[in-house]
Amino acid sequence: MQQADLMLKGGVVLTMDPAYRVYAPGAVVIQGRDIIAVGPLADIASRFAATQTLECAEQVIMPGLINTHTHMPMSLLRGLADDLRLDVWLYGYILPVEKQFVNPEFCYLGTLLSCAEMIRGGVTCYADMYYFEEEVAWATVEAGMRAVCGETVIKFPTPDAPSYDESLTYCRDFLRNWHGHELIVAAPAPHSVYMCTPEILQATTELAREFDVPLLIHVSETADEVEHWVNQTSMPPLRWLEAQGVLEAKVLAAHCVHLNHEELHILRKHNVGVAHNPTSNLKLASGFAPVAGMLENGVHVGLGTDGCASNNNLDLFEEMHLSALISKAVTRDPVMVPARQALAMATISGAKALHLDHLIGSLEAGKRADIAIVDLNSLHNVPRFETTGLNIYSQLVYAAQSSDVRHVIINGRVVMHDRQLLTLDAGSIIQQARQIGEDVNQFFIQREQSLLEKVAAIGGLEREESYEVQVKARIQNKELVVQALQRSDIAIVKESVREQYDTYFFFSDPDWGMLRHREDLVREADGSISPIYTLTAMGPTKEAEYGNAIVLTRSRLTAPADRTLRFYREYFRPREERQVNKKRWRYRIRYHGVDMAVNIDEIIQPAREGWYLEIKSRTWSSRDAERKAALISELLHILGVAPENLVRQDYVDFAASLEERRA
Amino acid sequence: MQQADLMLKGGVVLTMDPAYRVYAPGAVVIQGRDIIAVGPLADIASRFAATQTLECAEQVIMPGLINTHTHMPMSLLRGLADDLRLDVWLYGYILPVEKQFVNPEFCYLGTLLSCAEMIRGGVTCYADMYYFEEEVAWATVEAGMRAVCGETVIKFPTPDAPSYDESLTYCRDFLRNWHGHELIVAAPAPHSVYMCTPEILQATTELAREFDVPLLIHVSETADEVEHWVNQTSMPPLRWLEAQGVLEAKVLAAHCVHLNHEELHILRKHNVGVAHNPTSNLKLASGFAPVAGMLENGVHVGLGTDGCASNNNLDLFEEMHLSALISKAVTRDPVMVPARQALAMATISGAKALHLDHLIGSLEAGKRADIAIVDLNSLHNVPRFETTGLNIYSQLVYAAQSSDVRHVIINGRVVMHDRQLLTLDAGSIIQQARQIGEDVNQFFIQREQSLLEKVAAIGGLEREESYEVQVKARIQNKELVVQALQRSDIAIVKESVREQYDTYFFFSDPDWGMLRHREDLVREADGSISPIYTLTAMGPTKEAEYGNAIVLTRSRLTAPADRTLRFYREYFRPREERQVNKKRWRYRIRYHGVDMAVNIDEIIQPAREGWYLEIKSRTWSSRDAERKAALISELLHILGVAPENLVRQDYVDFAASLEERRA
């Protein structure tokens, strides 16, 4: 009798070895970190005696699941913002929070949380791409998990490096520090073709080859990305990476949603592993990865959850389930990606994608003991059939849940027993994670309390608070007004004609006033049009009134509007929206030493008869405002405006809300 | 203080009422079967005192989930056969098992199993379509669940009725017996347009209207179904149902995967509820239902799991998750079907689809107390944000799992407390379900042990075991042989020319021999071609040899092959496959009182020079066989066959396997 440390006894042993051997009842023998025997229970029991035995009758003993793509610390941002378009999600929520909160402690705690969740779901190894990977690696060691930790390098400043030079230095140090570690493979992770320079890709490729570790990269996640890259280089991203020599490294490419036929062969030719992320690809509407085609071409495809902020969990059972379901619907063929293939993606094929199949991915003597034991004796898992020889796989892929995982062993060590984590303190992690959640909430509550902070959060505040003295009046004859301006005491400094498309957002909180998005098409002297886009927040009330309908208004902020109106609509989520389009003849004048704007406006939408006159002047003090109000009064007289033609409404008051217009 | 039976205290109360009110912390007060108050905790606590209190701090109190389409007893067939095309799944597995096993006890037990699984996953109400609905209803009452039980009516015999007349009688009795029941709505369920006659649809519509209950039906699940129906009636199914007056009933239409634009309006116009089944539609590759379009048109869409044999669980959390994810990818728009809408489909919108929203679907005073309480304080659910006002919905839809459901209340009764079922004995149900599983396994093991049983299982065995004495030879000149047949002692009874396309299946078990699928295109006198399809199983060895290469062969069975070759390939799953195509000149002759076949064959694939001659005669005893062998020897001489031209191989031996040809 050979003595061993641990024997798993009596369950269905799914080896996922090249012959897909199944032993029922079977047994697995573990010595130190390694599996030393796998086989039928009777045979194993007659040859081995173990110090410790784990009874696994009625359970499935299978290779630990492998999550080939995630961003570990982002579990702390789970559910921060969902159902949003990528730009709103990224610029409105993720980037501001990452900028504020991502530091070594955040990454350490986030990794602990992710490890805990994954172990509870039968995951024993993962591949990460994030920042502060030193902390990610240390937390992983604390959890007792196996990982490929990819230090992300991009051409912009990151939370852990002010420039990409420093990022590369961090990366090299990180690779050196962890080289040869029992559980951790430290790897370079150039983010993607579009976030890197050719130099970054070259340097990280060299690093990966020097240390003989995988290189992790996002490839062709969205159709836009591919289109831009083809426009720029006339090659799709993977083809371009091949041309750059990057595929000489052991590459793990995440996503690969939009590949052409040639690229499927490139994957195979260079033994590029693919991390397929079904939930993320669906949730972000990236598309349907050609998984069936990849598998047919012999590409090593693993499954990934992507980060928690776009999933929102790290559940490989869900990804198996989805990967098997989606391919059927997309190909209109219910036999595509059968259960065993889905399970293979989550185990041995994932190990191949990570270039770690010599160590993990199947239950075979000589491999590391990374094992999940799953209870299939619960209500949603019974009955059990043996009608096709494949039933056990479909039980796991179509019926089982991550909560059916009972025990988990990594590198020979039991890290979960009977659903109790042995390496981590779940209660403490949950408590700390919730505290971070509270801090982030406070950050947002503060931001959401103020329109100004919300605008500032997405960058580019041009000017805060300015005051204007202004008046508005109806006029019947535009030409008469223009003629009246031709006086010796009025100097026309500048004039222009412009079309202005204004969209006003109204909010539930009346204190927010309204936000105006203006597309200002200025017609230049040469006939060309140069657009100016601005955001202006306006107070809900007039600040003062001076007679003759002359009012003091406060514009609380102005910012260049460098994103689309659609973005602002989804980011600010107005309660109501109104539109005013007008043609404006704009005169900058000086009158008695005061700069003023005289606008003659034709309101196109909502259509109004005749023209409107506006006279405006910026002001800084109440004395100054009073003086300017008096001058504006004089001008009204000069320009022939009768008191009954003064207008107290704003243009936006003419416009019906979208809802009103629909009704 | 008003006295009440039960108070749920202190969690986040998601009401799903028309204003989507959320109370955090909130409380729900229950008196008897009804909710009598919902609101902020402080307010409720000051007004009500309850006999029993359930502390729900850190938990979400929400309406019980509604499964709008399932086949309850089929949970006993969970994982029986997966990853198969519909016909193989249905004719190869489901129908043979249903025929053998479905009886009242099966339906009762299957319903208990499904109820237990669903309660554990927070489901409080479901809509079923199956047989023996009396038993389904009784088991549901035992579980304390709410249900719309649809008794299925089709134009063929069913497990519970030998004809549709009797099925309609059963249905009427069922509706009468359960009319007005507190938990059960007994309903007619004409299966689909293609499985019913117009008379069945008319009768069930009248029943539904007479008893004022919903009518349940499958609509436009597959593209084929729609195409066939349009070809037959020039209307798509839903339009046709409208024309038949069926939509005058309160209809719940399952699937609706393939609808045109007009049909979206028909749904709305007739207030037809839709049961959307994302997992089933993907798994069976039916397609992507136009859910976003339905919701946009104000159609009441609920979620369904479909039966366990095509899912393979009854997990509404998975369906919520999928429904939100899929619509995004299909529309390429990540804001489609946001989490709150997915949760609405699983609750209030599902209640509307079932025409039961006056009773269930939201937490409002006056509605029945059907409630799920979900723990969001686990590793995969933290942290928790309040950044968008919608975070709680995305936690439930994107992160949570059915195993997070902690307590369930139906009709005011606590049916699960702290994950313990109070109305059902899970252990006993599991044990009984596994016993049924074993019986089904035995049935299949027996079937799979014999090719004959496998053929018999899909119907139409024509003939078992027959013996033939036969010989084969190469010939150089076909015309010489034909001339030689023109002798006075040979009577040509019948002659024909045919093209034969033979596919041979070889199996891993050598005892199975080989199975031949023959497409026999017989050219008639008028030049037309009538195809004959047969399956023939042949023994692995010759039974006897008589010299001159004359052998006795055994064909073990012959059956008409009324399904496609593709079906047989997927059903029998051969290890290897070979093809032989030939042109055959076939002569039925009588020689010395013995019926024989003389075939002159030109082997087209694999291409062979010249022709082959076959002489065959059926035989019944070894004496008879010897005599016929002697006569065949004489014929060989008459037809001028030299001994060196005798052929001992079968045609199939000429053919390479598909694998060999690829290599």
Interface residues (C-beta under 8 A of the other chain):
Chain A: L76 R78 G79 L80 A81 D82 D83 L84 R85 L86 W89 Y93 L113 A116 E117 R120 G121 T279 N281 L282 K283 L284 A285 S286 G287 F288 N311 N312 N313 L314 D315 E318 H321 L322 A324 L325 I326 K328 A329 T331 R332 D333 P334 V335 M336 P338 A339 N377 S378 L379 H380 N381 V382 P383 R384 F385 E386 T387 T388 L390 N391 S394 Q395 Y398 A399 Q401 S402 S403 A426 I429 I430 A433 R434 I436 G437 E438 V440 N441 F444 I445 E448 E570
Chain B: L76 R78 G79 L80 A81 D82 D83 L84 R85 L86 W89 Y93 L113 A116 E117 R120 G121 T279 N281 L282 K283 L284 A285 S286 G287 F288 C308 N311 N312 N313 L314 D315 E318 H321 L322 A324 L325 I326 K328 A329 T331 R332 D333 P334 V335 M336 P338 A339 N377 S378 L379 H380 N381 V382 P383 R384 F385 E386 T387 T388 L390 N391 S394 Q395 Y398 A399 Q401 S402 S403 A426 I429 I430 A433 R434 I436 G437 E438 V440 N441 F444 I445 E448 E570
